[in-house]
C-alpha cells in the first residue's frame, strides 16, 4: 500500500488505516504458533507422491496432445 502512493495521485489509504489494518491482521495471526497439534498429525506418513505418480504419468500425454491440437473454428451463435 505504501508503494502505491508513488504511482497514484491520491492516497489509497491513510497511514492510520494502514497501521490499524496491520495490527488487526497481526492480532488475528497470534494463535497460529500457539496451536497444539495432535500427535497423529506430527508423525510422518511416508511419501504421498508415489500414489500420484501413476495417474500423472498416464494422463500427461493426453493433456500434452490436447494442448498441441489445433483449435476448432468457432461456430456461429445463430
N, C-alpha and C positions, 0 to 999 in steps of 0.2 A: 504494500500500500504506500509506503514511504517513497519507493522508487517511481511510482506512478505520478507523483507530483511534478517530476521533472518533465514529463511529456504532456500533461494535461494543463489547460489554462485555469483549472479550478482545483480545489482540494476535494478529493473523493470522500475523505473522512477527516474530521477534526482530530488533532493529536489526542485529545482526551477520549474520543471514541475509540481510537486505535488502542490506547492503553487499557481502557475498560474491556475491550474485546479480548485483548491478550490475557488479562488477569482472569477473566471468566473462563477462557479456554484452559489456562494453566490450572485453575482450581478443579475443573472437570477431569483433568488428567492425573491428579494426585492419587486416586485409588488404584490405578493400574499397577504400579510396582508393589503396592501393599496387598495385592490379591493373593490368597492362598490357593495353590494349585494342588489338585488331587494327586495322590501317589500313582494312580493308574496312568495318568497323563504324563507324569515325569519319566517313566521308563520308556526307552526307545522301542519301537515296534518292528524294526528291521527296515529293509529297503522297499518303499512302496512303488518305486519306479519299475520294478520287474513286472508287476501286473499290468502296467500301462504300455510296456514296450511292444507286445504282440499286436494290439489293435492299432497302434501308431504305425508300425511298420507295414501292416496290411492295408490301411486306409490312406496312407500318404501318397502312393502312386495314383490313386483315384483323384485326390484333390489336386495333385500336380497336373494330371491330364485335363481336368476340368478347368483349371486356371489358364492353361495354354490353349484351350479351344477358342475358335473364332466366335465372337458374339453373334447372336442371331439378329437379323434386322427387326426393327420394331414393327408391330402390327398396327394398322390404323384402329382408332378407337371406335369408329362407326362402321 
